Amino acid sequence: MIGFDADAIVVGGGLSGMAAAIAVAKAGLKTIHLAPIAPTDHRTSALMAPSVDYLRSAGLVEDPDTLGHALTRIRIIDATKRLIRAPETLFDVAEIGLEAFGWNFANSRLLERFQAAAAPLENLETRNLGANALDRTADGWSVTLSDGTIVRAPLIVGADGKKSLVRSAAGLRLTERQFDQSALVCDLELGRPIGSTSVEFHYPKGPFTLVPAGDNRANLVWIDDADVLAAAQAGGPEHLLALFAEKSQRLFGTIAMASPSFVFPLGTLSVASAGLDGVVLTGESAHAFPPIGAQGLNLGLRDVADLAAALAVADRSRPDWASAISADYAGRRAVDLVRTGTMVDALFHSLLTDMIPAQALRAGGLWALKLAPGLRKQAFDVGMGRR
């Protein structure tokens, strides 16, 4: 490591960045993790069983039931008034013999658990600093930190979000698209228990989804036109609660707010390659999608799992070992990123289209899933990210 401060520098302090820093350090690399302290993340993440399996194998989560709430059924209700409507469909994990489709975790609790797992790693140094610049050197990369200091390493892991400095500086090509829709999220207290069933009401401009969060609590993700959500929020809590009752078809009795509501614009982001010249991208620096099919952090953890796999087989005696890792990683991620992006895009647009042929295809598809066990099994595998 002559001339280098570390073998690898991980940029980004979110869940994907924390998981990546731990994976890199556990692979035996001296690692600097740039993780500025951020406001508490009040969101939740529904992690599918394969993601939870990775967290268990990586020592990041021991028993998911102590941190999250199991999701064992998914109920889809077509709440549109279209000419051709899909049937109500219920997916039950008992059909595939698993403990749960996944677990719904509070992001803040997951981050605390990741930080506890990182603390004992002697070759992992965490700095409460951001990155201001990334520059190519003759044999690696230099990162200028927010305090003006410079650190150098052969391998850079960018986990620094949608506006990734690492991605831009490394010249990794980006495709981005913004939608007219936004997502409103908040926590609710329901008058009737939702159990362990995630309930999706499909409306013309997007789903209204209630995800179990333990007891009578649920996390709401409501996708609609941005101006509709802005008007709903501007009407105040009582107006919002009346809309929630209407959109949930009053299935859960009296609804109360358990947190403030937040509105996020929606769009997609993807890269042509997730790795190049000793730089790899994980999480939202490489991909971002609307919250359809619970793919966000699940895909980020699959990034980290493939990074760990590439590190495990790397020959670090080679002078170009970091470039070889980035190339290997990019190859491992290519199919999954394209497949997941295509799936989420198709799901999202199938919910929005007013074209009768597309409505018929969607309704027919749900009928097929409802009636054909083989197709349901394939749908489970794709939706859960099983490879």
RAFEN-V827845 format. One record per residue. N is the residue number from 1. RES is the residue in one small letter. PHI is phi as a letter, one per 40 degrees, with the letter a starting at -180 (NA if undefined). Layout:
n=N res=RES phi=PHI
n=N res=RES phi=PHI
//
This chain:
n=1 res=m phi=NA
n=2 res=i phi=c
n=3 res=g phi=g
n=4 res=f phi=b
n=5 res=d phi=c
n=6 res=a phi=a
n=7 res=d phi=c
n=8 res=a phi=a
n=9 res=i phi=b
n=10 res=v phi=b
n=11 res=v phi=b
n=12 res=g phi=h
n=13 res=g phi=b
n=14 res=g phi=c
n=15 res=l phi=c
n=16 res=s phi=c
n=17 res=g phi=c
n=18 res=m phi=c
n=19 res=a phi=c
n=20 res=a phi=c
n=21 res=a phi=c
n=22 res=i phi=c
n=23 res=a phi=c
n=24 res=v phi=c
n=25 res=a phi=c
n=26 res=k phi=c
n=27 res=a phi=c
n=28 res=g phi=g
n=29 res=l phi=c
n=30 res=k phi=c
n=31 res=t phi=b
n=32 res=i phi=b
n=33 res=h phi=b
n=34 res=l phi=c
n=35 res=a phi=b
n=36 res=p phi=c
n=37 res=i phi=c
n=38 res=a phi=b
n=39 res=p phi=d
n=40 res=t phi=d
n=41 res=d phi=c
n=42 res=h phi=c
n=43 res=r phi=c
n=44 res=t phi=b
n=45 res=s phi=b
n=46 res=a phi=c
n=47 res=l phi=c
n=48 res=m phi=c
n=49 res=a phi=d
n=50 res=p phi=c
n=51 res=s phi=c
n=52 res=v phi=c
n=53 res=d phi=c
n=54 res=y phi=c
n=55 res=l phi=d
n=56 res=r phi=c
n=57 res=s phi=c
n=58 res=a phi=c
n=59 res=g phi=g
n=60 res=l phi=c
n=61 res=v phi=a
n=62 res=e phi=c
n=63 res=d phi=b
n=64 res=p phi=c
n=65 res=d phi=c
n=66 res=t phi=c
n=67 res=l phi=b
n=68 res=g phi=b
n=69 res=h phi=b
n=70 res=a phi=c
n=71 res=l phi=b
n=72 res=t phi=b
n=73 res=r phi=a
n=74 res=i phi=b
n=75 res=r phi=b
n=76 res=i phi=b
n=77 res=i phi=b
n=78 res=d phi=c
n=79 res=a phi=b
n=80 res=t phi=c
n=81 res=k phi=b
n=82 res=r phi=c
n=83 res=l phi=d
n=84 res=i phi=b
n=85 res=r phi=b
n=86 res=a phi=c
n=87 res=p phi=c
n=88 res=e phi=c
n=89 res=t phi=b
n=90 res=l phi=b
n=91 res=f phi=b
n=92 res=d phi=b
n=93 res=v phi=c
n=94 res=a phi=d
n=95 res=e phi=c
n=96 res=i phi=b
n=97 res=g phi=g
n=98 res=l phi=b
n=99 res=e phi=c
n=100 res=a phi=a
n=101 res=f phi=c
n=102 res=g phi=i
n=103 res=w phi=b
n=104 res=n phi=c
n=105 res=f phi=b
n=106 res=a phi=c
n=107 res=n phi=d
n=108 res=s phi=c
n=109 res=r phi=c
n=110 res=l phi=c
n=111 res=l phi=c
n=112 res=e phi=c
n=113 res=r phi=c
n=114 res=f phi=c
n=115 res=q phi=c
n=116 res=a phi=c
n=117 res=a phi=c
n=118 res=a phi=c
n=119 res=a phi=d
n=120 res=p phi=c
n=121 res=l phi=c
n=122 res=e phi=c
n=123 res=n phi=c
n=124 res=l phi=b
n=125 res=e phi=b
n=126 res=t phi=b
n=127 res=r phi=b
n=128 res=n phi=c
n=129 res=l phi=a
n=130 res=g phi=c
n=131 res=a phi=b
n=132 res=n phi=b
n=133 res=a phi=a
n=134 res=l phi=b
n=135 res=d phi=b
n=136 res=r phi=c
n=137 res=t phi=b
n=138 res=a phi=c
n=139 res=d phi=b
n=140 res=g phi=i
n=141 res=w phi=b
n=142 res=s phi=b
n=143 res=v phi=b
n=144 res=t phi=c
n=145 res=l phi=c
n=146 res=s phi=c
n=147 res=d phi=c
n=148 res=g phi=g
n=149 res=t phi=c
n=150 res=i phi=b
n=151 res=v phi=b
n=152 res=r phi=b
n=153 res=a phi=a
n=154 res=p phi=c
n=155 res=l phi=b
n=156 res=i phi=b
n=157 res=v phi=b
n=158 res=g phi=c
n=159 res=a phi=b
n=160 res=d phi=b
n=161 res=g phi=g
n=162 res=k phi=c
n=163 res=k phi=c
n=164 res=s phi=d
n=165 res=l phi=c
n=166 res=v phi=c
n=167 res=r phi=d
n=168 res=s phi=c
n=169 res=a phi=c
n=170 res=a phi=c
n=171 res=g phi=g
n=172 res=l phi=c
n=173 res=r phi=c
n=174 res=l phi=b
n=175 res=t phi=b
n=176 res=e phi=b
n=177 res=r phi=a
n=178 res=q phi=b
n=179 res=f phi=b
n=180 res=d phi=c
n=181 res=q phi=c
n=182 res=s phi=b
n=183 res=a phi=b
n=184 res=l phi=b
n=185 res=v phi=b
n=186 res=c phi=a
n=187 res=d phi=b
n=188 res=l phi=b
n=189 res=e phi=b
n=190 res=l phi=c
n=191 res=g phi=c
n=192 res=r phi=b
n=193 res=p phi=c
n=194 res=i phi=c
n=195 res=g phi=g
n=196 res=s phi=b
n=197 res=t phi=b
n=198 res=s phi=c
n=199 res=v phi=b
n=200 res=e phi=b
n=201 res=f phi=c
n=202 res=h phi=c
n=203 res=y phi=b
n=204 res=p phi=d
n=205 res=k phi=b
n=206 res=g phi=h
n=207 res=p phi=c
n=208 res=f phi=b
n=209 res=t phi=b
n=210 res=l phi=b
n=211 res=v phi=b
n=212 res=p phi=d
n=213 res=a phi=b
n=214 res=g phi=g
n=215 res=d phi=f
n=216 res=n phi=c
n=217 res=r phi=c
n=218 res=a phi=a
n=219 res=n phi=c
n=220 res=l phi=c
n=221 res=v phi=b
n=222 res=w phi=b
n=223 res=i phi=b
n=224 res=d phi=a
n=225 res=d phi=d
n=226 res=a phi=d
n=227 res=d phi=c
n=228 res=v phi=c
n=229 res=l phi=c
n=230 res=a phi=c
n=231 res=a phi=c
n=232 res=a phi=c
n=233 res=q phi=c
n=234 res=a phi=c
n=235 res=g phi=c
n=236 res=g phi=g
n=237 res=p phi=d
n=238 res=e phi=c
n=239 res=h phi=c
n=240 res=l phi=c
n=241 res=l phi=c
n=242 res=a phi=c
n=243 res=l phi=c
n=244 res=f phi=c
n=245 res=a phi=c
n=246 res=e phi=c
n=247 res=k phi=c
n=248 res=s phi=c
n=249 res=q phi=f
n=250 res=r phi=f
n=251 res=l phi=c
n=252 res=f phi=b
n=253 res=g phi=g
n=254 res=t phi=c
n=255 res=i phi=b
n=256 res=a phi=b
n=257 res=m phi=c
n=258 res=a phi=b
n=259 res=s phi=a
n=260 res=p phi=c
n=261 res=s phi=c
n=262 res=f phi=b
n=263 res=v phi=b
n=264 res=f phi=b
n=265 res=p phi=c
n=266 res=l phi=b
n=267 res=g phi=a
n=268 res=t phi=b
n=269 res=l phi=a
n=270 res=s phi=a
n=271 res=v phi=b
n=272 res=a phi=c
n=273 res=s phi=a
n=274 res=a phi=c
n=275 res=g phi=a
n=276 res=l phi=a
n=277 res=d phi=f
n=278 res=g phi=g
n=279 res=v phi=b
n=280 res=v phi=b
n=281 res=l phi=b
n=282 res=t phi=b
n=283 res=g phi=g
n=284 res=e phi=c
n=285 res=s phi=c
n=286 res=a phi=b
n=287 res=h phi=a
n=288 res=a phi=a
n=289 res=f phi=b
n=290 res=p phi=c
n=291 res=p phi=c
n=292 res=i phi=b
n=293 res=g phi=g
n=294 res=a phi=f
n=295 res=q phi=b
n=296 res=g phi=d
n=297 res=l phi=c
n=298 res=n phi=d
n=299 res=l phi=c
n=300 res=g phi=c
n=301 res=l phi=c
n=302 res=r phi=c
n=303 res=d phi=d
n=304 res=v phi=c
n=305 res=a phi=c
n=306 res=d phi=c
n=307 res=l phi=c
n=308 res=a phi=c
n=309 res=a phi=c
n=310 res=a phi=c
n=311 res=l phi=c
n=312 res=a phi=c
n=313 res=v phi=b
n=314 res=a phi=c
n=315 res=d phi=c
n=316 res=r phi=c
n=317 res=s phi=c
n=318 res=r phi=c
n=319 res=p phi=c
n=320 res=d phi=b
n=321 res=w phi=d
n=322 res=a phi=c
n=323 res=s phi=c
n=324 res=a phi=c
n=325 res=i phi=c
n=326 res=s phi=c
n=327 res=a phi=c
n=328 res=d phi=c
n=329 res=y phi=c
n=330 res=a phi=d
n=331 res=g phi=c
n=332 res=r phi=c
n=333 res=r phi=c
n=334 res=a phi=d
n=335 res=v phi=c
n=336 res=d phi=c
n=337 res=l phi=c
n=338 res=v phi=c
n=339 res=r phi=c
n=340 res=t phi=c
n=341 res=g phi=c
n=342 res=t phi=c
n=343 res=m phi=c
n=344 res=v phi=c
n=345 res=d phi=c
n=346 res=a phi=c
n=347 res=l phi=c
n=348 res=f phi=c
n=349 res=h phi=c
n=350 res=s phi=c
n=351 res=l phi=c
n=352 res=l phi=c
n=353 res=t phi=c
n=354 res=d phi=b
n=355 res=m phi=c
n=356 res=i phi=c
n=357 res=p phi=d
n=358 res=a phi=c
n=359 res=q phi=c
n=360 res=a phi=c
n=361 res=l phi=c
n=362 res=r phi=c
n=363 res=a phi=c
n=364 res=g phi=c
n=365 res=g phi=c
n=366 res=l phi=c
n=367 res=w phi=c
n=368 res=a phi=c
n=369 res=l phi=c
n=370 res=k phi=c
n=371 res=l phi=b
n=372 res=a phi=b
n=373 res=p phi=d
n=374 res=g phi=c
n=375 res=l phi=c
n=376 res=r phi=c
n=377 res=k phi=c
n=378 res=q phi=c
n=379 res=a phi=c
n=380 res=f phi=d
n=381 res=d phi=c
n=382 res=v phi=c
n=383 res=g phi=c
n=384 res=m phi=c
n=385 res=g phi=g
n=386 res=r phi=c
n=387 res=r phi=b
//
